[in-house]
Amino acid sequence: MNLTGNTVFIPGATSGIGLALALRMRAKGNTVVIGGRRTELLEKLAAEHGFGAVRIDTADPASIVTAAGDVVDRYPDLNVLVAMAGIMRVEDWRTAGFLADAEEVVTTNLLGPIRLIAALVERLRTRPGAAIVTVSSGLAHTPLRVTPSYNATKAAIHMLSETLRLQLAESGVQVVELVPPAVRTTLRPGQETADFAMPLDAFADEAMALLEADPQAREVLVERVKFLRYGEARGDYDQVVAALNAADPHGS
């Protein structure tokens, strides 16, 4: 993926990893369009950083269709989609009441990216240097005990990325999977200051450096996530699962 001269749409870029990547993409000379639900915050970020801005709720199919049309109309050179939006919920399947959280996670983390890609893939297939960046997680490969639906959606995103790469290869659309470890964001309460999470700027800087070093990368794996990503391949999967869940303060 070329890191300069693109027109990039990043839903879910009003905070956290999405915003950190948007800032770095903009600094590389790309036109960056951010998306989110809060119009006032979008307008503020657009004014401060020179972003385009489009309101979108990635849990709402109609909002996705409307936003995709808006982006294409206003930014016809669009050639990169970063399907960034995601949520995490702690769930205990041994008790009543987990289903609503599970369904919300699946809707946002899996159906959201599927619907986003569906809304824009035909357009991307016509653009030079096109790329779809998906966002999975180290938890796609090693499960955190308290977030079953999150783990499952990220595993699905991993396999979706692998399969779309095969289908889109002849069209020239690159599929890049970003695989974060725990990062200091507000994904869960307290995670933005947690010792077990990687500092946000460090993650974003390393991810961008990896993309720049290997424009044909299929997965973007910062060093810190490889412990989770390759446990099964190394043959120490059970130990990795135990270590992950022992280190997490909500792992009981």
C-alpha positions in Angstrom: 0.0 0.0 0.0 1.4 3.4 -1.1 1.3 5.8 1.9 1.2 9.0 -0.1 -1.2 10.5 -2.7 -4.3 8.6 -1.6 -7.8 9.6 -0.7 -8.6 7.7 2.5 -11.9 7.1 4.2 -11.6 6.1 7.9 -14.9 5.5 9.7 -14.3 5.4 13.5 -11.5 8.0 13.4 -12.7 10.5 16.0 -10.5 8.9 18.7 -8.1 6.1 19.4 -6.3 4.2 16.7 -8.5 5.6 14.0 -7.6 9.2 14.8 -3.9 8.4 15.3 -3.8 6.8 11.9 -5.8 9.6 10.3 -3.3 12.2 11.6 -0.3 10.2 10.3 -2.0 9.6 6.9 -2.7 13.3 6.6 0.9 14.1 7.5 2.0 11.8 4.6 0.2 14.0 2.1 -3.0 12.0 1.8 -6.5 13.4 1.6 -8.2 11.9 4.7 -11.9 11.7 5.3 -12.9 10.7 8.8 -16.3 9.3 9.9 -18.1 9.1 13.1 -21.5 9.6 14.7 -20.9 13.0 16.5 -21.2 15.8 14.0 -19.8 18.5 16.3 -16.7 16.4 17.0 -16.2 15.7 13.3 -16.4 19.3 12.5 -13.9 20.2 15.2 -11.4 17.6 14.1 -11.8 18.6 10.5 -11.2 22.3 11.3 -8.1 21.4 13.4 -6.4 18.9 11.1 -7.7 19.5 7.6 -9.7 16.4 7.4 -12.8 15.8 5.4 -15.7 14.6 7.5 -18.7 12.5 7.0 -21.3 11.4 9.6 -21.7 7.7 9.8 -23.0 5.1 12.3 -21.4 1.8 11.3 -24.1 -0.1 13.3 -26.8 1.3 11.0 -27.0 -0.2 7.4 -28.8 2.9 6.1 -26.2 5.2 7.5 -23.4 3.3 5.9 -25.1 3.5 2.4 -25.7 7.2 2.8 -22.2 7.9 4.1 -20.6 5.9 1.3 -22.5 7.8 -1.3 -21.6 11.1 0.3 -17.9 10.2 0.3 -17.9 9.1 -3.3 -19.7 12.2 -4.4 -17.5 14.6 -2.5 -14.2 12.7 -2.9 -14.3 10.9 -6.3 -10.6 10.0 -6.0 -11.3 7.7 -3.0 -9.0 4.7 -3.2 -8.4 3.6 0.4 -11.0 2.4 2.9 -9.8 1.8 6.5 -12.7 -0.1 8.2 -11.8 1.1 11.7 -14.9 1.2 13.9 -15.2 -1.4 16.6 -16.4 -2.0 20.2 -15.6 -4.4 23.0 -18.0 -5.6 25.7 -17.3 -7.8 28.7 -19.7 -10.8 28.6 -20.3 -13.7 31.0 -22.2 -16.4 29.1 -22.8 -18.3 32.4 -25.3 -15.6 33.4 -28.4 -14.1 31.8 -28.2 -10.8 30.0 -25.2 -11.3 27.8 -27.0 -11.6 24.5 -27.7 -7.9 23.9 -24.0 -7.1 24.3 -23.0 -10.0 22.1 -25.3 -8.9 19.3 -24.1 -5.3 19.5 -20.5 -6.4 19.1 -21.3 -8.6 16.1 -23.3 -5.8 14.5 -20.5 -3.2 14.9 -17.4 -5.3 14.5 -18.4 -7.7 11.8 -21.5 -6.5 10.0 -20.2 -2.9 10.0 -17.0 -3.7 8.0 -18.9 -6.1 5.8 -21.4 -3.4 4.9 -18.8 -0.8 4.5 -16.8 -2.9 2.1 -20.0 -3.9 0.2 -20.9 -0.2 -0.2 -17.5 0.8 -1.6 -15.8 -2.2 -3.2 -17.1 -1.6 -6.7 -15.8 2.0 -6.6 -12.5 0.8 -5.2 -12.1 -1.7 -8.0 -12.0 1.2 -10.5 -9.3 3.2 -8.7 -5.6 2.9 -9.1 -3.6 2.0 -6.0 -6.8 0.9 -4.2 -6.6 -0.8 -0.8 -9.0 -2.0 1.9 -7.5 -2.0 5.4 -9.3 -4.2 7.9 -8.7 -4.1 11.6 -8.6 -7.4 13.5 -6.8 -8.0 16.8 -4.3 -10.2 18.6 -7.5 -11.6 20.2 -8.4 -13.1 16.8 -5.7 -15.7 17.5 -5.6 -15.9 21.3 -8.9 -15.6 23.3 -9.4 -13.2 26.2 -11.8 -15.0 28.5 -14.1 -12.1 29.2 -14.7 -10.9 25.6 -16.0 -14.0 23.7 -17.9 -12.1 21.0 -15.1 -9.6 20.4 -12.7 -12.4 20.0 -15.0 -14.1 17.5 -15.6 -11.0 15.4 -11.9 -10.3 15.1 -11.2 -13.9 14.1 -13.9 -13.5 11.5 -12.3 -10.3 10.3 -9.0 -12.1 9.9 -10.5 -14.8 7.8 -12.6 -12.3 5.8 -9.4 -10.4 5.0 -7.6 -13.6 3.9 -10.5 -14.5 1.6 -11.2 -11.1 0.1 -7.5 -10.9 -0.7 -7.9 -13.9 -2.9 -11.1 -12.7 -4.5 -9.8 -9.1 -5.2 -6.3 -10.0 -6.3 -6.9 -9.8 -10.0 -8.8 -6.5 -9.6 -5.7 -4.8 -8.1 -7.4 -4.0 -4.8 -4.9 -4.7 -2.0 -6.3 -6.1 1.3 -4.2 -5.2 4.4 -5.1 -6.5 7.8 -4.0 -4.3 10.8 -3.6 -6.5 13.9 -3.4 -4.5 17.0 -2.4 -5.8 20.5 -4.1 -4.1 23.5 -3.5 -0.4 22.9 -4.1 2.5 25.3 -7.5 3.7 24.0 -11.0 3.9 25.5 -12.0 0.5 24.0 -12.6 -0.6 27.6 -12.8 1.4 30.8 -9.4 2.0 32.2 -7.5 0.7 29.1 -6.2 4.1 28.1 -3.9 4.1 31.1 -3.3 0.3 31.6 0.2 -1.1 31.9 -0.8 -4.1 29.9 -1.7 -2.0 26.8 0.7 -0.5 24.3 0.9 3.4 24.2 -1.2 4.6 21.3 1.4 6.8 19.6 4.0 4.0 19.8 1.5 1.6 18.1 0.5 4.0 15.4 4.2 5.0 14.6 5.3 1.4 14.4 2.3 0.4 12.3 3.0 3.2 9.8 6.7 2.3 9.7 5.8 -1.3 8.9 3.5 -0.2 6.1 6.1 2.1 4.7 8.8 -0.6 4.8 6.7 -3.2 3.1 4.1 -1.7 0.7 2.9 -5.2 -0.2 2.2 -6.2 3.4 -0.7 -8.5 4.0 -0.7 -8.2 7.8 0.6 -5.3 9.8 2.0 -6.9 13.0 3.8 -4.7 15.5 6.3 -6.6 17.6 4.1 -6.6 20.6 1.2 -8.5 19.0 3.3 -11.4 17.7 3.2 -13.2 21.1 -0.6 -13.6 20.5 -0.5 -14.0 16.7 1.9 -16.9 16.6 1.2 -18.9 19.7 -0.3 -21.8 17.9 2.4 -21.8 15.2 5.1 -21.8 17.9 3.5 -24.6 19.8 3.0 -22.6 23.0 -0.7 -21.7 22.5 -1.9 -22.9 25.9 0.8 -20.9 27.7 0.0 -17.8 25.7 -3.7 -18.1 26.5 -2.9 -18.5 30.2 -0.4 -15.6 30.2 -2.9 -13.3 28.4 -5.7 -14.0 30.8 -3.5 -13.8 33.9 -2.2 -10.4 32.8 -5.6 -8.9 32.1 -7.3 -7.2 35.1 -10.7 -8.4 34.0 -9.6 -11.9 33.2 -11.4 -13.6 36.1 
